Amino acid sequence: MKTILKRIMTLLLVSLIFTACDNNNIDPITEVAPGADAGAPEITLKYPTDGTKIKVNDPVVAINIEFQVVDDIEIDNIAVLINNNQIKSLSGDFLDYRKVIAEVPFDNVTTGQHELKIVATDISGKSTTATANFEKEPPYVPLFANEVVYMDFESDYTEFITVTKATIVGNPGFAGEGLASNNAYAGAEDSYLTLPTAPMQFGSEVSAIFWYKVNASPDRAGILVVGPEDLDNPDYPEKQNNRNAGFRLFRENAGGNQRVKLNVGIGTKNVWVDGGTASDIDPNKNEWASIALTISPTEARVYINGVLAKESALESPIDWTGTDIMSIMSGAPRFTGWNHKSDHSFMDELRFFNVALSQSEIQNILGVTNPYEPADGETVYMPFEGDFRNWVTGATATEVGTPGLAGESKKGADAYAGATDSYLTVPTTGLLGENFSATMWHKINATPDRAGVLVIGPEDTENAGYPDTQNNRKSGFRFFRENAGGMQRFKLNVGNGTADTWVDGGTAADVDPTANEWVHLAFTISPTKAIVYINGEAVKESDITGVDWTGCDVMSIMSGAPRFTGWNHKSDLSFLDELHTYNKTLTQSEIQAIMTD
């Protein structure tokens, strides 16, 4: 009986094997009738998508159009159009008749706006159209002479001059805001960018400038590093610290501020450029600041908001041995020995130059990249909204003493607040001409009972060495106030090169300090007249024969010092807001419009 059962089982097994071989080890397919065609095809655009910007310096470029089409029953045909011109038609037996993943080359994308259109039709005639508007941006033309690197971080990490995409390490992001545009680089932990240095062709001179919003956590980080490998620590990436070539720009905690420092390698040793408190940025202000570095064969400098923070002499030019990459927003991989790793701050408008920029060139770049749009002839605008920055140039005024902020204002949220022996200065580069005007809001503190408000004057060489007796009035101007029977009288003095002219309106130029009110002040200087205005009304007009600017290299704000101290017109402890200067003569109607704006 057992033998019979074994034979039956063997016959059944052989039968199953032959059946499987007939179907190539695959179960037979049972035909299933298709269901109703319920919907039109669905299209997914992969590249370019709506808003794509193609950043290539070639005037005409080729792209691969990538998309996917899915249908519930069967796709019949697909049309690909650029600017309503069909460049490709897909039809026939698709490998997968319900899903098509396609890549269509197109080699004629010219500079300008373009429309991509994909039209997909299924076998029942239902059709879907997907559209994307994209742009081939014009080739980047450097805005400044000797510019070799420019990155705007608007939508990607492309270096525009060489059209090189930076290598991404980790997961850096975008800020969703920017100083000069709508976006910026946003740092992240263990994240940064690198670029090859070969295309930059750095020599004995180099400069960099960028906008920066500091995040004080972590409390130290690398910002820009072009350095060599540390061959003494080849197997220790956390100890890389060869500083004898290239440079390292970084930041460190300094009593709650973040101090920006530069280190330059000159071949056999390195040089420090540490400006101390002058290089500090307050992270609590959450403001954009400009940082610049310049390296020449003989010195290295760091600028904060266009103001020189520190200059250090170099015994020999910078050495570039082994410096093949530049790290952006981290010390890694070449400067990690003191834990200056990834920076979580924001960076915008990064530029490098193969020359050592001058201070005036740096301030010009700040003015070009600054989003503030000055009015015609406007050279200074200081709203004192938390800082002492000239919004026209982007440069910050130099502080003397301890000037402060008022915590109130005529416009905005803040204003300048004077303090004893304290004032601001700005260089007069770009401010001076045969015409000059200034407007401002002023809230008087009558103690002291006289003070300088705005002064551009020359050194008094006849009283050299006597800072309290400076009183050369033959050039520039002096706008100041004095006690007049309990009132404060505003006066203007203008020098024409050989003599000076007074613009003193007497009681018409008086302001009552006990009223504790904001008062609008203005004055204009033309080749023939000088006029003082209070609250939009002319209080005095004097004939002049022009203004001479010999020796007038600095403008003092809220003090007569250092050039007009002989009659004790020193620091003004009043409040000042909305300071404007112009290299033209404003009309009364223009002054009144500024006042009521």
TIDRENPA-539285 format. One record per residue (C-alpha): residue in one letter; x, z negated, y. Coordinates in steps of 0.05 Angstrom, whole numbers, padded with zeros to 5 digits, always signed. Layout:
REM residues N
aXZY...
REM end
This chain:
REM residues 597
m+00000+00000+00000k+00056-00018+00048t+00090+00048+00033i+00027+00087+00052l+00020+00049+00117k+00092+00064+00136r+00082+00138+00124i+00019+00139+00168m+00056+00103+00224t+00115+00151+00220l+00068+00212+00225l+00034+00182+00287l+00102+00168+00321v+00126+00240+00309s+00061+00267+00337l+00070+00226+00401i+00142+00249+00410f+00121+00323+00405t+00065+00311+00455a+00112+00279+00504c+00162+00336+00497d+00108+00387+00512n+00096+00352+00579n+00169+00339+00596n+00159+00264+00589i+00107+00268+00646d+00034+00251+00639p-00010+00313+00648i-00037+00322+00720t-00111+00316+00727e-00138+00360+00783v-00175+00322+00837a-00219+00360+00885p-00200+00350+00959g-00245+00308+01002a-00278+00328+01066d-00231+00347+01124a-00244+00286+01166g-00196+00294+01224a-00146+00336+01263p-00071+00331+01250e-00032+00273+01279i+00033+00288+01316t+00091+00241+01329l+00144+00264+01378k+00214+00236+01364y+00258+00275+01412p+00251+00289+01468t+00197+00239+01485d+00159+00232+01551g+00208+00211+01605t+00272+00230+01568k+00330+00245+01615i+00386+00289+01589k+00451+00270+01622v+00503+00323+01609n+00547+00355+01661d+00538+00425+01631p+00486+00465+01671v+00452+00489+01607v+00449+00449+01543a+00422+00455+01472i+00377+00403+01440n+00342+00392+01374i+00267+00380+01381e+00246+00329+01329f+00174+00314+01309q+00127+00297+01252v+00058+00324+01236v+00010+00290+01186d-00059+00315+01164d-00110+00286+01117i-00120+00352+01078e-00070+00408+01094i-00029+00433+01154d-00037+00507+01167n+00011+00521+01226i+00052+00488+01281a+00071+00519+01348v+00129+00492+01390l+00128+00510+01464i+00175+00496+01523n+00143+00505+01591n+00085+00541+01557n+00131+00591+01524q+00129+00590+01448i+00199+00582+01419k+00180+00571+01346s+00120+00579+01299l+00119+00543+01232s+00069+00564+01179g+00062+00581+01105d+00077+00539+01045f+00103+00472+01070l+00140+00430+01019d+00090+00375+01033y+00026+00407+01058r+00000+00341+01087k+00064+00318+01122v+00116+00360+01159i+00180+00330+01188a+00213+00384+01229e+00274+00395+01273v+00273+00457+01318p+00336+00477+01357f+00330+00500+01429d+00392+00523+01466n+00368+00537+01536v+00351+00472+01571t+00367+00483+01644t+00373+00432+01699g+00305+00407+01721q+00238+00384+01694h+00211+00412+01628e+00148+00405+01586l+00150+00403+01510k+00085+00419+01475i+00072+00415+01400v+00006+00446+01375a-00013+00431+01302t-00072+00463+01267d-00100+00446+01198i-00134+00494+01148s-00203+00479+01174g-00182+00499+01245k-00178+00430+01275s-00121+00427+01326t-00080+00373+01361t-00032+00380+01420a+00023+00330+01437t+00061+00336+01503a+00125+00305+01531n+00155+00316+01600f+00231+00310+01601e+00287+00325+01649k+00356+00355+01646e+00389+00318+01703p+00437+00355+01750p+00511+00346+01734y+00536+00282+01766v+00578+00296+01827p+00622+00236+01847l+00599+00206+01912f+00668+00182+01931a+00738+00210+01929n+00781+00192+01869e+00722+00164+01830v+00737+00168+01755v+00683+00124+01723y+00609+00116+01741m+00556+00081+01700d+00487+00067+01729f+00457+00033+01666e+00390+00064+01684s+00369+00082+01613d+00431+00085+01571y+00506+00069+01570t+00533+00138+01591e+00594+00145+01634f+00573+00203+01678i+00639+00234+01702t+00664+00250+01632v+00594+00245+01602t+00620+00196+01550k+00571+00150+01515a+00602+00080+01511t+00612+00049+01443i+00561-00006+01434v+00583-00071+01401g+00527-00119+01382n+00461-00113+01418p+00468-00108+01493g+00404-00093+01531f+00374-00072+01597a+00354-00119+01653g+00289-00087+01675e+00315-00093+01747g+00374-00068+01785l+00409-00074+01852a+00411+00000+01868s+00362+00026+01817n+00307+00004+01769n+00352-00020+01714a+00419-00052+01698y+00462-00074+01639a+00439-00140+01608g+00489-00179+01568a+00476-00212+01501e+00513-00256+01452d+00572-00222+01417s+00554-00157+01453y+00591-00110+01499l+00611-00038+01512t+00677-00002+01505l+00703+00064+01534p+00768+00101+01519t+00816+00096+01577a+00851+00163+01566p+00801+00204+01608m+00808+00155+01666q+00881+00173+01677f+00899+00106+01709g+00966+00104+01744s+01000+00054+01790e+00936+00046+01829v+00866+00028+01806s+00802-00001+01835a+00735-00023+01807i+00671-00042+01842f+00603-00063+01815w+00541-00105+01829y+00533-00168+01788k+00480-00222+01777v+00513-00280+01742n+00484-00319+01684a+00525-00383+01679s+00512-00390+01605p+00561-00384+01572d+00603-00419+01625r+00660-00369+01618a+00663-00295+01600g+00702-00231+01606i+00674-00180+01655l+00722-00121+01654v+00784-00118+01610v+00835-00063+01598g+00888-00096+01556p+00934-00086+01496e+00929-00115+01426d+00963-00182+01416l+01012-00164+01362d+01034-00236+01356n+00965-00252+01329p+00945-00188+01292d+00900-00223+01242y+00867-00271+01291p+00814-00235+01333e+00796-00301+01367k+00867-00310+01393q+00880-00243+01427n+00916-00259+01492n+00971-00210+01509r+00969-00209+01585n+01033-00169+01600a+00997-00102+01607g+00931-00079+01637f+00884-00126+01673r+00831-00178+01658l+00773-00193+01705f+00734-00253+01683r+00695-00315+01706e+00698-00389+01692n+00658-00451+01711a+00684-00485+01775g+00643-00546+01790g+00577-00512+01776n+00597-00446+01810q+00626-00387+01773r+00696-00369+01796v+00718-00296+01789k+00792-00286+01772l+00838-00228+01759n+00901-00225+01716v+00948-00165+01720g+01003-00148+01670i+01067-00117+01698g+01105-00106+01633t+01146-00169+01624k+01098-00220+01653n+01030-00226+01686v+01005-00244+01756w+00944-00286+01774v+00895-00268+01830d+00854-00332+01837g+00819-00342+01903g+00794-00412+01890t+00728-00427+01925a+00731-00360+01961s+00720-00327+01893d+00660-00371+01874i+00590-00346+01861d+00532-00395+01858p+00492-00379+01796n+00433-00420+01820k+00418-00369+01875n+00401-00316+01823e+00425-00262+01870w+00463-00197+01863a+00535-00200+01887s+00586-00146+01894i+00653-00155+01860a+00712-00109+01871l+00785-00108+01849t+00841-00065+01874i+00911-00058+01845s+00968-00022+01882p+01042-00019+01863t+01054-00081+01906e+00992-00124+01907a+00926-00140+01872r+00863-00162+01907v+00794-00188+01891y+00735-00179+01939i+00668-00215+01936n+00612-00181+01974g+00663-00139+02011v+00703-00199+02035l+00775-00209+02011a+00777-00270+01967k+00850-00267+01944e+00911-00223+01948s+00972-00232+01903a+01038-00195+01907l+01063-00155+01847e+01137-00151+01833s+01127-00085+01798p+01068-00038+01785i+01016-00051+01732d+01037-00032+01661w+00988+00005+01617t+01025+00001+01550g+00976-00004+01492t+00915-00005+01536d+00872+00048+01501i+00803+00018+01511m+00764-00015+01567s+00716-00071+01550i+00654-00079+01594m+00621-00147+01599s+00666-00183+01550g+00738-00203+01540a+00733-00180+01467p+00768-00151+01431r+00834-00158+01471f+00824-00222+01513t+00792-00276+01470g+00845-00330+01466w+00812-00374+01519n+00741-00358+01496h+00726-00307+01550k+00677-00269+01506s+00611-00234+01519d+00578-00242+01588h+00503-00251+01588s+00498-00232+01662f+00471-00167+01692m+00516-00110+01716d+00496-00049+01758e+00530+00011+01790l+00599+00005+01758r+00652+00050+01789f+00727+00059+01778f+00777+00095+01822n+00848+00117+01810v+00870+00092+01879a+00873+00024+01911l+00813+00023+01957s+00817-00008+02027q+00769-00061+02049s+00732-00012+02095e+00725+00037+02036i+00696-00019+01993q+00646-00037+02048n+00628+00036+02055i+00613+00040+01980l+00571-00023+01986g+00532+00008+02043v+00519+00072+02003t+00498+00036+01939n+00458-00019+01975p+00382-00006+01969y+00369-00027+02042e+00354+00034+02084p+00378+00022+02156a+00341+00047+02216d+00372+00101+02260g+00437+00074+02290e+00430+00006+02255t+00497-00024+02237v+00480-00097+02220y+00418-00129+02191m+00423-00202+02171p+00357-00235+02150f+00393-00297+02125e+00349-00299+02063g+00392-00348+02024d+00459-00317+02044f+00500-00288+02100r+00500-00216+02076n+00496-00155+02122w+00444-00113+02086v+00468-00049+02119t+00537-00051+02087g+00524-00101+02031a+00584-00142+02055t+00578-00217+02066a+00601-00248+02132t+00662-00294+02132e+00642-00367+02140v+00680-00413+02187g+00666-00486+02178t+00600-00503+02143p+00543-00461+02170g+00478-00472+02134l+00408-00446+02122a+00347-00473+02159g+00295-00476+02104e+00248-00442+02153s+00246-00376+02189k+00211-00331+02238k+00205-00278+02183g+00217-00287+02109a+00235-00354+02079d+00301-00375+02111a+00345-00369+02172y+00415-00387+02195a+00426-00460+02215g+00484-00476+02260a+00532-00534+02250t+00589-00565+02289d+00652-00521+02290s+00616-00471+02246y+00599-00397+02253l+00603-00329+02220t+00648-00269+02232v+00643-00196+02211p+00693-00140+02223t+00672-00091+02277t+00689-00030+02236g+00631+00019+02245l+00596-00024+02297l+00626+00001+02362g+00614+00060+02408e+00596+00075+02479n+00526+00046+02465f+00510-00022+02434s+00447-00062+02423a+00429-00127+02389t+00363-00162+02373m+00349-00229+02341w+00302-00289+02336h+00330-00355+02362k+00303-00426+02358i+00342-00470+02407n+00376-00535+02393a+00399-00556+02463t+00455-00599+02435p+00508-00579+02452d+00482-00557+02520r+00522-00492+02518a+00543-00445+02462g+00561-00375+02444v+00508-00334+02408l+00540-00266+02395v+00610-00247+02417i+00655-00186+02408g+00717-00197+02449p+00793-00190+02449e+00845-00244+02441d+00867-00278+02505t+00942-00264+02498e+00955-00301+02563n+00932-00364+02528a+00963-00349+02460g+00969-00413+02420y+00911-00446+02457p+00848-00433+02417d+00805-00475+02464t+00822-00434+02526q+00809-00363+02501n+00773-00326+02557n+00794-00253+02563r+00730-00220+02588k+00757-00151+02605s+00735-00120+02539g+00675-00126+02493f+00616-00172+02509r+00596-00245+02507f+00523-00265+02497f+00514-00340+02505r+00470-00397+02532e+00480-00454+02582n+00441-00513+02608a+00402-00498+02672g+00365-00560+02696g+00341-00577+02626m+00326-00505+02608q+00373-00460+02568r+00393-00397+02605f+00417-00336+02567k+00471-00293+02598l+00510-00231+02580n+00581-00212+02603v+00609-00142+02592g+00682-00119+02600n+00699-00047+02620g+00774-00051+02608t+00796-00075+02676a+00740-00122+02698d+00676-00155+02673t+00604-00152+02696w+00552-00208+02693v+00481-00198+02670d+00449-00264+02693g+00374-00264+02702g+00370-00334+02731t+00305-00370+02718a+00276-00306+02686a+00326-00316+02630d+00309-00389+02618v+00280-00416+02553d+00250-00486+02546p+00284-00520+02487t+00231-00574+02483a+00179-00522+02463n+00214-00517+02395e+00192-00445+02387w+00223-00381+02361v+00244-00335+02418h+00262-00262+02412l+00328-00243+02446a+00357-00174+02457f+00408-00138+02499t+00431-00067+02507i+00496-00036+02533s+00500+00037+02555p+00554+00074+02595t+00515+00056+02659k+00473-00006+02648a+00470-00072+02611i+00401-00105+02602v+00379-00172+02573y+00309-00179+02543i+00271-00243+02525n+00208-00235+02483g+00209-00161+02495e+00212-00164+02571a+00273-00145+02613v+00298-00207+02650k+00360-00176+02681e+00392-00107+02688s+00462-00096+02716d+00499-00032+02732i+00564-00023+02692t+00616+00031+02682g+00616+00028+02607v+00643-00020+02556d+00715-00023+02531w+00730-00045+02459t+00805-00055+02463g+00826-00111+02416c+00754-00123+02393d+00762-00126+02318v+00714-00183+02300m+00643-00203+02318s+00627-00278+02321i+00556-00299+02304m+00530-00365+02332s+00594-00385+02368g+00640-00362+02424a+00699-00379+02379p+00750-00354+02367r+00752-00307+02428f+00708-00340+02481t+00722-00415+02483g+00751-00426+02553w+00686-00453+02582n+00667-00491+02518h+00618-00440+02492k+00631-00458+02420s+00586-00465+02359d+00510-00461+02368l+00471-00512+02327s+00407-00472+02335f+00371-00429+02284l+00380-00353+02282d+00338-00302+02244e+00332-00227+02236l+00397-00206+02270h+00403-00131+02281t+00457-00091+02317y+00457-00017+02333n+00508+00034+02358k+00456+00062+02406t+00418+00037+02467l+00349+00013+02446t+00290+00026+02493q+00243-00029+02513s+00189-00001+02468e+00237+00001+02409i+00256-00072+02422q+00182-00091+02425a+00169-00053+02360i+00226-00091+02325m+00199-00156+02352t+00128-00144+02326d+00149-00111+02260
REM end
